């Protein structure tokens, strides 16, 4: 008998449970905006047969709900969130109790974003609340949802999307909300048609086919442009949101673990401490990053990063990084990087890097371990290896290996090669090249000016030395290289080689005033490997006559000084050829002789 009673009770309980489960699985459709809760409860009762039971709950609270054929068990949590209540099920009763203990700390805000004309849902719209640093994006169906503190009172919600007008709305946050927002698009501007070309202009083979527009020049994107393009592809909010939030202090471990949360890229900080890395809209103060600082805006102040500082706009202040500073805009101040400084626009200050640095326009100084590059410059470059400037004026270039400048109006020094378009200063290197010299001098083993002064000279002097020389540079100031041989005494033949600075100034169309200051050394032709001290210094004043474009004569009076070791036969032989010296002095080891001589030469080219 007892077993039969127990079985009956179990059967009764199971039936009740199954019945209640079947009731809460029933589908309901509710479409209400700002409607009292008791009206919504009544509709649910009519659709499901379930009965709401409550005593302390105020059922005149307004709420909004939009559900279509949704199981009751999925609708009840929406009611709990929106009305700040707790719901329990007992048989066919839905028991409602208010959350008096305040355990409900957040309210749910949800809704959809649509286009007002097409009513199509808008995905990837940015929905954000500045005060609470909340940021979410709408999904493919235009839906969004987020929570706000239950004590938030009024909440200002901002909605932004590319090609749509920014929208803001204020809601009362005493309960959950379901919002349906329509974004207005920007007015579309029609593209005007191109002016049609005449048949004559389009005629194939016409003499006027040069009227057809040329293909546009393809401009290669820079590293910084590509970097920020990729950032915007990864983060649609960078494209959508133009708003800026200002914050005095922020701390970031690694975004989005930050006091600015997902709104980091839209917050401009005064002091920013990024333990690993951080994002911001810019800086008005100090920013320190253990690994990186990424700023999508202007930076005013000091940035320090262990690896990278990357800025999408301008920098005014100081950047210091262990590896790279990368700026898309202008820099005014100091950049110091362990490896690379990379600026896309104007650098008005100093760049210092261990390896490489680049800027478009330099108005200051670049100091690089290996390579400095600028498109335009009115400043200076110092590097261990290479300096290059594509255009404009450079006042200083110093490199261990190679300098290239457009217009050098100052000093260009390298261990090997200097090249420039226009020289208005001094080049010092083993090989110097300029296309044009306005005023200046190239000093090196080989100097070449493309449109400058080029002369080969075959000459003879009072010591019976025959010489061949080459003159190159700027006519008023150029370099002279020469070598010659003296065969007067077959047993004491000697070779002389030297270089000097010369000038050729026009007096008439065919006659020039010539000056030349040079130095040469003498070697025994038969014993060329040995050399003892001797120095022949010479100053020449004279004239050149150029009756033909590529043929002329150069002659003048020379003042010579021979300083030599008097124990060497070849030196004494040279001294013996000097007639009527104007000054001589014999020493225990070295002698001096000065005399007046002459020089005559044939100029070619």
C-alpha positions as CSV (number, residue, x, y, z in Angstrom):
1,X,0.0,0.0,0.0
2,X,2.8,2.4,0.9
3,X,4.5,1.7,-2.4
4,X,1.4,2.6,-4.4
5,X,1.1,5.9,-2.5
6,X,4.7,6.8,-3.2
7,X,4.4,5.9,-6.9
8,X,1.2,8.1,-7.2
9,X,3.0,11.1,-5.6
10,X,6.0,10.8,-8.0
11,X,3.7,10.6,-11.0
12,X,1.9,13.7,-9.8
13,X,5.1,15.7,-9.4
14,X,6.6,14.6,-12.7
15,X,3.4,15.6,-14.5
16,X,3.4,19.0,-12.9
17,X,7.1,19.5,-13.8
18,X,6.5,18.5,-17.4
19,X,3.4,20.7,-17.6
20,X,5.3,23.7,-16.3
21,X,8.2,23.1,-18.6
22,X,5.9,22.8,-21.6
23,X,4.3,26.2,-20.5
24,X,7.6,28.1,-20.4
25,X,8.6,26.7,-23.8
26,X,5.6,28.2,-25.4
27,X,6.4,31.0,-28.0
28,X,5.2,34.5,-27.4
29,X,5.2,37.6,-29.5
30,X,5.5,41.0,-27.8
31,X,5.9,44.4,-29.4
32,X,5.6,47.3,-26.9
33,X,7.3,50.6,-26.4
34,X,7.1,52.5,-23.0
35,X,4.2,50.3,-21.9
36,X,3.2,49.5,-18.3
37,X,4.5,46.1,-17.1
38,X,0.9,44.9,-16.1
39,X,-0.2,45.2,-19.8
40,X,2.7,43.1,-20.9
41,X,2.1,40.5,-18.2
42,X,-1.6,40.3,-19.2
43,X,-0.6,39.6,-22.8
44,X,1.8,36.8,-21.8
45,X,-0.9,35.3,-19.6
46,X,-3.3,35.3,-22.6
47,X,-0.7,33.7,-24.9
48,X,0.6,31.0,-22.5
49,X,-1.9,30.5,-19.7
50,X,0.8,31.2,-17.2
51,X,-0.3,33.5,-14.3
52,X,1.8,36.3,-12.9
53,X,1.9,36.5,-9.1
54,X,3.3,39.4,-7.1
55,X,2.4,41.6,-4.2
56,X,5.2,44.2,-3.6
57,X,6.1,44.8,-7.2
58,X,4.9,48.1,-8.8
59,X,3.4,46.8,-12.1
60,X,2.9,50.3,-13.6
61,X,6.6,50.6,-14.5
62,X,7.1,51.4,-18.2
63,X,9.2,49.1,-20.3
64,X,9.9,48.3,-24.0
65,X,10.2,44.9,-25.5
66,X,10.3,43.6,-29.1
67,X,10.2,39.7,-29.5
68,X,8.6,37.6,-32.2
69,X,7.8,33.9,-31.6
70,X,10.3,33.6,-28.8
71,X,10.1,30.9,-26.1
72,X,8.8,32.3,-22.8
73,X,11.9,30.9,-21.0
74,X,14.0,33.3,-23.1
75,X,11.7,36.3,-22.6
76,X,11.7,36.1,-18.8
77,X,15.4,37.1,-18.4
78,X,14.5,40.2,-20.5
79,X,11.8,41.1,-18.1
80,X,14.1,40.6,-15.1
81,X,16.8,42.9,-16.6
82,X,14.4,45.6,-17.7
83,X,12.3,45.7,-14.6
84,X,15.0,44.9,-12.0
85,X,13.1,41.9,-10.7
86,X,13.6,38.3,-9.8
87,X,11.3,35.6,-11.4
88,X,10.7,32.1,-10.3
89,X,8.3,29.4,-11.7
90,X,6.0,27.3,-9.6
91,X,3.6,25.1,-11.6
92,X,1.6,27.6,-13.8
93,X,2.6,30.6,-11.7
94,X,5.2,33.2,-12.6
95,X,6.3,34.6,-9.2
96,X,7.7,38.2,-9.4
97,X,9.8,39.7,-6.6
98,X,11.6,43.1,-6.8
99,X,15.4,43.2,-6.2
100,X,15.2,45.1,-2.9
101,X,18.7,44.2,-1.9
102,X,20.3,46.2,-4.8
103,X,22.0,43.0,-6.0
104,X,21.1,44.1,-9.6
105,X,24.1,46.3,-10.4
106,X,23.6,46.7,-14.2
107,X,20.8,47.5,-16.6
108,X,20.7,46.2,-20.2
109,X,20.6,48.5,-23.2
110,X,20.0,46.8,-26.5
111,X,18.6,47.6,-29.9
112,X,19.2,47.9,-33.6
113,X,20.7,50.3,-36.1
114,X,19.1,50.7,-39.5
115,X,19.2,52.9,-42.6
116,X,16.1,55.1,-42.7
117,X,15.6,54.8,-46.5
118,X,16.2,51.2,-47.1
119,X,15.4,49.9,-43.6
120,X,18.4,47.6,-44.0
121,X,20.4,46.8,-40.8
122,X,23.7,48.7,-40.5
123,X,26.6,46.5,-39.3
124,X,29.9,47.8,-37.8
125,X,28.3,51.0,-36.4
126,X,30.1,52.3,-33.3
127,X,27.9,52.7,-30.2
128,X,29.6,54.3,-27.2
129,X,29.0,55.9,-23.9
130,X,31.9,58.3,-23.0
131,X,31.1,58.6,-19.3
132,X,31.3,54.9,-18.7
133,X,33.9,54.2,-21.4
134,X,31.6,51.7,-23.1
135,X,32.1,50.9,-26.8
136,X,30.3,48.2,-28.9
137,X,29.7,47.5,-32.6
138,X,26.5,46.5,-34.3
139,X,26.4,43.0,-35.8
140,X,25.4,41.9,-39.3
141,X,21.7,42.3,-38.4
142,X,22.4,45.8,-36.9
143,X,21.9,44.5,-33.3
144,X,23.8,45.8,-30.3
145,X,23.7,45.3,-26.5
146,X,25.6,46.6,-23.5
147,X,25.1,47.1,-19.8
148,X,25.2,50.3,-17.7
149,X,25.3,50.7,-13.9
150,X,21.8,50.7,-12.4
151,X,22.5,54.0,-10.7
152,X,23.6,55.7,-14.0
153,X,20.4,57.9,-14.2
154,X,20.6,59.6,-17.6
155,X,22.8,58.0,-20.2
156,X,24.1,59.8,-23.3
157,X,24.6,57.3,-26.1
158,X,26.6,58.2,-29.2
159,X,26.3,56.4,-32.5
160,X,28.9,56.8,-35.4
161,X,29.4,55.1,-38.7
162,X,31.4,56.1,-41.8
163,X,29.3,57.9,-44.4
164,X,26.6,58.5,-41.8
165,X,25.8,61.5,-39.6
166,X,26.9,61.2,-36.0
167,X,23.9,60.7,-33.7
168,X,23.5,61.2,-30.0
169,X,20.6,60.4,-27.7
170,X,19.9,60.6,-24.0
171,X,17.9,57.9,-22.1
172,X,16.7,57.5,-18.6
173,X,18.5,54.5,-17.2
174,X,16.2,53.5,-14.3
175,X,15.3,50.4,-16.3
176,X,16.6,48.5,-19.3
177,X,15.9,49.8,-22.7
178,X,15.4,48.5,-26.2
179,X,16.3,51.1,-28.8
180,X,15.6,51.3,-32.6
181,X,17.9,53.9,-34.2
182,X,17.9,55.1,-37.8
183,X,21.1,56.8,-39.0
184,X,20.9,59.5,-41.6
185,X,23.5,59.2,-44.4
186,X,25.6,62.1,-45.7
187,X,24.1,63.7,-48.8
188,X,25.5,62.0,-51.9
189,X,27.3,64.4,-54.3
190,X,27.0,63.5,-57.9
191,X,30.3,63.1,-59.8
192,X,30.3,65.6,-62.7
193,X,30.9,64.2,-66.1
194,X,34.2,64.8,-67.9
195,X,34.2,67.4,-70.7
196,X,33.8,65.4,-73.9
197,X,36.7,65.5,-76.3
198,X,36.1,66.5,-79.8
199,X,36.3,64.0,-82.6
200,X,39.4,65.8,-83.9
201,X,41.1,65.3,-80.5
202,X,40.1,61.6,-80.4
203,X,41.1,60.8,-83.9
204,X,43.7,58.1,-84.0
205,X,47.0,59.3,-85.4
206,X,46.0,63.0,-85.1
207,X,48.7,65.5,-84.7
208,X,46.9,66.7,-81.5
209,X,47.0,63.3,-79.8
210,X,49.2,64.9,-77.1
211,X,45.9,66.5,-75.8
212,X,44.9,63.2,-74.4
213,X,45.5,63.3,-70.6
214,X,48.5,61.3,-69.4
215,X,48.1,58.4,-67.0
216,X,48.2,59.6,-63.3
217,X,51.5,59.1,-61.5
218,X,51.4,56.2,-59.2
219,X,52.5,57.3,-55.7
220,X,53.9,54.5,-53.5
221,X,52.4,54.4,-50.0
222,X,54.8,55.0,-47.1
223,X,55.4,52.7,-44.2
224,X,53.4,55.0,-41.9
225,X,50.4,55.3,-44.3
226,X,50.3,51.5,-44.6
227,X,50.6,51.0,-40.8
228,X,47.6,53.2,-40.0
229,X,45.5,51.8,-42.9
230,X,46.0,48.3,-41.4
231,X,45.1,49.7,-38.0
232,X,41.8,51.1,-39.4
233,X,41.0,47.8,-41.2
234,X,41.4,46.0,-37.8
235,X,39.5,48.5,-35.9
236,X,36.4,50.0,-37.6
237,X,35.9,52.4,-34.7
238,X,39.0,54.4,-35.9
239,X,37.1,55.2,-39.1
240,X,33.7,55.7,-37.6
241,X,34.4,57.9,-34.5
242,X,35.7,61.4,-34.9
243,X,34.9,62.3,-31.3
244,X,37.7,63.0,-28.7
245,X,37.5,62.2,-25.0
246,X,39.9,64.1,-22.7
247,X,41.5,62.3,-19.7
248,X,44.1,63.5,-17.3
249,X,45.6,60.1,-16.4
250,X,45.4,56.6,-17.9
251,X,47.0,53.2,-17.2
252,X,47.1,50.4,-19.7
253,X,48.4,46.9,-19.4
254,X,47.7,45.9,-23.0
255,X,44.6,47.2,-24.8
256,X,41.7,46.8,-24.1
257,X,42.9,46.1,-20.5
258,X,43.1,49.9,-19.8
259,X,41.4,52.5,-17.7
260,X,40.1,53.9,-21.1
261,X,38.8,50.4,-22.1
262,X,37.8,50.1,-25.7
263,X,37.7,53.9,-26.1
264,X,41.5,54.2,-25.7
265,X,42.0,55.1,-29.4
266,X,39.5,58.0,-28.9
267,X,40.9,59.4,-25.6
268,X,43.5,62.1,-25.4
269,X,45.6,61.8,-22.2
270,X,47.8,64.2,-20.2
271,X,49.8,61.4,-18.5
272,X,49.7,57.9,-19.9
273,X,51.4,54.9,-18.4
274,X,51.4,51.8,-20.7
275,X,52.9,48.9,-18.9
276,X,53.2,46.8,-22.1
277,X,51.5,49.0,-24.8
278,X,48.8,51.6,-25.1
279,X,46.5,53.3,-27.6
280,X,45.3,56.9,-27.5
281,X,43.9,59.8,-29.5
282,X,47.0,61.8,-28.8
283,X,48.9,63.4,-25.9
284,X,49.2,66.6,-24.0
285,X,51.9,65.7,-21.6
286,X,53.9,62.5,-20.9
287,X,53.5,59.0,-22.3
288,X,55.6,56.0,-21.3
289,X,55.3,52.6,-22.9
290,X,57.1,49.4,-21.9
291,X,56.9,48.2,-25.5
292,X,54.9,50.6,-27.6
293,X,52.8,53.7,-27.8
294,X,50.3,54.1,-30.7
295,X,48.7,57.6,-31.0
296,X,46.0,58.3,-33.6
297,X,46.3,62.1,-33.2
298,X,48.7,64.9,-32.3
299,X,51.4,64.4,-29.6
300,X,52.5,67.4,-27.6
301,X,55.1,66.5,-24.9
302,X,57.4,63.5,-24.3
303,X,57.0,60.0,-25.6
304,X,59.2,57.2,-24.3
305,X,58.8,53.6,-25.5
306,X,60.9,50.4,-25.2
307,X,60.4,49.5,-28.8
308,X,58.0,51.7,-30.9
309,X,56.4,55.1,-30.9
310,X,53.8,55.4,-33.7
311,X,51.9,58.6,-34.4
312,X,49.3,59.3,-37.1
313,X,49.5,63.1,-37.0
314,X,52.1,65.6,-35.7
315,X,54.6,65.6,-32.9
316,X,55.8,68.6,-31.0
317,X,58.3,67.7,-28.3
318,X,60.5,64.7,-27.8
319,X,60.3,61.1,-28.9
320,X,62.6,58.4,-27.5
321,X,62.4,54.7,-28.5
322,X,64.6,51.7,-28.3
323,X,63.9,50.7,-31.9
324,X,61.7,53.1,-33.9
325,X,59.9,56.4,-34.0
326,X,57.3,56.6,-36.8
327,X,55.4,59.8,-37.5
328,X,53.0,60.3,-40.4
329,X,52.8,64.1,-39.9
330,X,55.3,66.8,-38.9
331,X,57.9,66.7,-36.2
332,X,59.1,69.7,-34.3
333,X,61.6,68.8,-31.6
334,X,63.9,65.9,-31.0
335,X,63.7,62.3,-32.1
336,X,66.0,59.7,-30.7
337,X,65.8,56.0,-31.8
338,X,68.0,53.0,-31.3
339,X,67.5,51.9,-34.9
340,X,65.1,54.0,-37.1
341,X,63.4,57.4,-37.2
342,X,60.8,57.5,-40.0
343,X,58.8,60.7,-40.7
344,X,56.5,61.3,-43.7
345,X,56.5,65.1,-43.6
346,X,58.5,67.9,-42.1
347,X,61.2,67.5,-39.4
348,X,61.9,70.8,-37.8
349,X,64.6,69.8,-35.2
350,X,67.0,67.0,-34.6
351,X,66.8,63.3,-35.6
352,X,69.3,60.9,-34.0
353,X,69.3,57.2,-34.7
354,X,71.6,54.3,-34.4
355,X,71.1,53.0,-38.0
356,X,68.7,54.8,-40.4
357,X,66.4,57.8,-40.5
358,X,64.1,59.3,-43.2
359,X,62.0,62.4,-43.5
360,X,60.4,64.3,-46.4
361,X,61.6,67.8,-45.5
362,X,64.4,68.4,-43.1
363,X,64.8,71.8,-41.3
364,X,67.4,70.8,-38.8
365,X,69.9,68.1,-38.3
366,X,70.1,64.4,-38.9
367,X,72.7,62.3,-37.1
368,X,72.6,58.6,-38.1
369,X,74.8,55.7,-37.4
370,X,74.6,54.5,-41.1
371,X,72.1,56.3,-43.3
372,X,70.2,59.6,-43.4
373,X,67.7,60.4,-46.1
374,X,65.5,63.4,-46.9
375,X,63.6,64.5,-50.0
376,X,64.1,68.2,-49.2
377,X,66.3,69.9,-46.7
378,X,67.4,73.2,-45.4
379,X,69.5,71.6,-42.7
380,X,72.4,69.2,-42.2
381,X,73.1,65.5,-42.2
382,X,75.9,63.6,-40.4
383,X,76.2,59.8,-40.8
384,X,78.7,57.0,-40.5
385,X,78.0,55.8,-44.0
386,X,75.4,57.5,-46.3
387,X,73.6,60.8,-46.6
388,X,71.1,61.5,-49.5
389,X,68.9,64.5,-50.3
390,X,66.6,64.5,-53.4
391,X,66.0,68.2,-53.8
392,X,66.3,71.7,-52.1
393,X,69.3,73.1,-50.3
394,X,71.6,71.3,-47.9
395,X,74.0,73.3,-45.7
396,X,76.0,70.4,-44.3
397,X,76.6,66.8,-45.2
398,X,79.3,64.7,-43.4
399,X,79.4,60.9,-44.2
400,X,81.9,58.1,-43.8
401,X,81.3,56.8,-47.3
402,X,78.9,58.7,-49.6
403,X,77.0,62.0,-49.7
404,X,74.3,63.0,-52.3
405,X,72.6,66.3,-52.3
406,X,70.5,68.4,-54.7
407,X,71.9,71.9,-53.9
408,X,74.8,72.1,-51.6
409,X,75.1,75.6,-50.1
410,X,77.7,74.9,-47.5
411,X,80.0,71.9,-46.8
412,X,79.9,68.3,-48.1
413,X,82.5,66.0,-46.6
414,X,82.8,62.2,-47.2
415,X,85.4,59.5,-46.9
416,X,84.9,58.5,-50.5
417,X,82.2,60.1,-52.7
418,X,80.3,63.4,-52.8
419,X,77.7,64.1,-55.5
420,X,75.3,67.0,-56.0
421,X,73.3,68.8,-58.6
422,X,74.4,72.4,-57.8
423,X,77.4,73.4,-55.6
424,X,77.6,76.7,-53.8
425,X,80.2,75.7,-51.2
426,X,82.9,73.1,-50.7
427,X,83.1,69.4,-51.4
428,X,85.9,67.4,-49.7
429,X,86.2,63.7,-50.7
430,X,88.2,61.3,-52.8
431,X,85.7,61.7,-55.7
432,X,83.6,64.8,-56.0
433,X,80.9,65.3,-58.6
434,X,78.6,68.2,-59.3
435,X,76.4,69.0,-62.3
436,X,76.8,72.7,-61.9
437,X,78.9,75.0,-59.7
438,X,77.7,78.5,-59.0
439,X,80.5,79.3,-56.6
440,X,82.6,76.9,-54.7
441,X,85.3,74.3,-54.8
442,X,85.6,70.5,-55.0
443,X,88.7,69.2,-53.2
444,X,89.6,65.6,-53.8
445,X,91.6,63.1,-55.8
446,X,89.1,63.3,-58.6
447,X,86.7,66.3,-59.1
448,X,84.2,66.6,-61.9
449,X,81.7,69.2,-62.8
450,X,79.4,68.2,-65.6
451,X,78.7,71.7,-66.9
452,X,81.9,73.3,-65.4
453,X,85.4,74.0,-66.4
454,X,87.3,71.1,-68.0
455,X,90.8,71.5,-69.5
456,X,93.7,69.3,-70.5
457,X,97.1,71.1,-70.5
458,X,100.4,70.1,-72.0
459,X,103.1,72.4,-70.6
460,X,106.8,73.1,-70.4
461,X,108.8,75.2,-67.8
462,X,112.2,76.7,-67.2
463,X,113.6,73.5,-65.7
464,X,112.9,71.7,-69.0
465,X,110.1,69.6,-67.4
466,X,107.3,68.4,-69.7
467,X,104.0,68.1,-67.9
468,X,100.4,66.9,-68.6
469,X,97.6,68.2,-66.4
470,X,93.8,68.2,-66.0
471,X,91.8,71.1,-64.6
472,X,88.2,70.5,-63.4
473,X,85.6,72.4,-61.4
474,X,84.3,76.0,-61.5
475,X,86.4,78.3,-63.7
476,X,86.9,80.9,-61.0
477,X,88.0,78.2,-58.5
478,X,89.0,74.8,-59.6
479,X,91.4,71.9,-58.9
480,X,94.6,71.2,-61.0
481,X,96.2,67.8,-61.2
482,X,99.4,67.1,-63.1
483,X,102.4,64.9,-63.6
484,X,105.6,65.4,-65.7
485,X,109.0,64.1,-66.5
486,X,112.4,65.7,-66.9
487,X,115.0,63.9,-69.1
488,X,117.8,66.6,-69.3
489,X,120.3,64.2,-67.6
490,X,119.9,60.6,-68.8
491,X,121.5,59.4,-65.6
492,X,119.3,61.6,-63.3
493,X,115.9,61.5,-64.8
494,X,113.1,62.5,-62.5
495,X,109.3,62.5,-62.3
496,X,107.1,65.1,-60.7
497,X,103.4,64.9,-59.7
498,X,101.2,67.3,-57.8
499,X,98.0,69.2,-57.4
500,X,96.8,72.7,-56.7
501,X,94.0,75.2,-56.6
502,X,93.6,77.4,-59.7
503,X,91.5,80.3,-61.0
504,X,90.6,81.5,-64.5
505,X,88.9,84.9,-64.7
506,X,87.7,86.4,-68.0
507,X,89.2,89.7,-69.1
508,X,87.8,89.6,-72.7
509,X,85.9,87.1,-74.7
510,X,89.2,85.2,-75.5
511,X,91.6,86.3,-72.8
512,X,91.5,85.2,-69.2
513,X,93.6,86.0,-66.1
514,X,95.2,82.9,-64.7
515,X,96.4,82.1,-61.2
516,X,97.6,78.7,-59.9
517,X,98.9,77.6,-56.4
518,X,100.3,74.1,-56.4
519,X,102.6,71.6,-54.7
520,X,104.6,68.7,-56.2
521,X,107.0,66.0,-55.3
522,X,110.0,64.7,-57.2
523,X,111.0,61.0,-57.7
524,X,113.9,59.3,-59.4
525,X,112.6,57.6,-62.5
526,X,115.2,54.8,-62.2
527,X,114.5,54.3,-58.5
528,X,110.8,55.1,-58.2
529,X,110.2,53.0,-55.1
530,X,112.5,55.1,-52.8
531,X,111.7,58.6,-51.8
532,X,113.4,61.2,-49.7
533,X,112.0,64.5,-48.5
534,X,111.5,67.2,-51.1
535,X,108.7,69.7,-51.7
536,X,108.3,72.0,-54.7
537,X,105.8,74.8,-54.0
538,X,104.7,77.1,-56.8
539,X,102.6,80.2,-57.4
540,X,101.8,81.2,-61.0
541,X,100.3,84.5,-62.4
542,X,99.6,84.7,-66.1
543,X,97.2,84.8,-69.0
544,X,95.4,82.4,-71.3
545,X,94.3,83.0,-74.8
546,X,91.5,80.9,-76.2
547,X,91.0,81.9,-79.9
548,X,89.1,78.6,-80.5
549,X,86.5,76.9,-78.4
550,X,88.6,73.9,-77.6
551,X,92.2,75.1,-78.2
552,X,94.1,77.8,-76.3
553,X,97.5,78.8,-74.8
554,X,98.3,79.4,-71.2
555,X,101.5,81.1,-70.0
556,X,102.7,83.0,-66.9
557,X,105.5,83.9,-64.5
558,X,106.0,81.5,-61.5
559,X,107.4,82.0,-58.0
560,X,109.0,78.7,-56.9
561,X,110.2,77.3,-53.6
562,X,112.2,74.1,-53.4
563,X,112.7,72.5,-50.0
564,X,114.7,69.3,-50.1
565,X,117.0,66.8,-48.4
566,X,120.5,67.7,-49.5
567,X,121.9,64.2,-49.1
568,X,119.9,62.8,-52.0
569,X,121.4,62.9,-55.5
570,X,118.1,63.5,-57.4
571,X,117.2,66.4,-55.1
572,X,120.6,68.0,-55.7
573,X,120.2,67.5,-59.4
574,X,116.9,69.4,-59.4
575,X,118.5,72.2,-57.4
576,X,121.4,72.4,-59.9
577,X,118.9,73.2,-62.7
578,X,117.8,76.4,-60.9
579,X,119.6,79.4,-62.3
580,X,119.8,82.8,-60.6
581,X,117.9,81.9,-57.3
582,X,116.4,84.9,-55.5
583,X,116.9,83.2,-52.1
584,X,118.8,80.2,-50.9
585,X,119.7,78.7,-47.6
586,X,121.8,75.7,-46.9
587,X,121.2,73.6,-43.8
588,X,122.9,70.5,-42.2
589,X,120.1,68.3,-43.6
590,X,117.7,70.4,-45.7
591,X,118.2,73.3,-48.1
592,X,115.9,76.0,-49.4
593,X,115.9,77.6,-52.9
594,X,113.6,80.2,-54.3
595,X,113.5,81.5,-57.9
596,X,111.5,83.2,-60.6
597,X,110.5,80.9,-63.4
598,X,108.1,80.6,-66.3
599,X,105.4,78.3,-67.6
600,X,103.8,77.8,-71.0
601,X,101.1,75.3,-72.0
602,X,98.7,74.2,-74.6
603,X,95.0,74.0,-73.5
604,X,92.6,71.5,-75.0
605,X,88.8,71.4,-74.5
